[in-house]
């Protein structure tokens, strides 16, 4: 099995954070079950999961707190193109589930 290179990982991370912060938020609200997420930053990605730093609204006091979460990809990826397809599928799944 192939692995994503560090350059490929960096490309995915930069692309998601700069071009798709709304999608990262949908991932958090659906796949991580964090409906009070305010924002998220992809910190790492590999063939099976994404690690995201989340800013979330605290239910008890309404303040903001930071947590780190891991969201499994819906299937293993080995290339940037495969990662793109999987992340797009995850976007549409989250969008449907949240009726956004």
Beta strands, then each sheet from edge to edge (+ up, - down):
strand 1: 37-45
strand 2: 49-57
strand 3: 64-72
sheet 1: 1+ 2- 3+
end
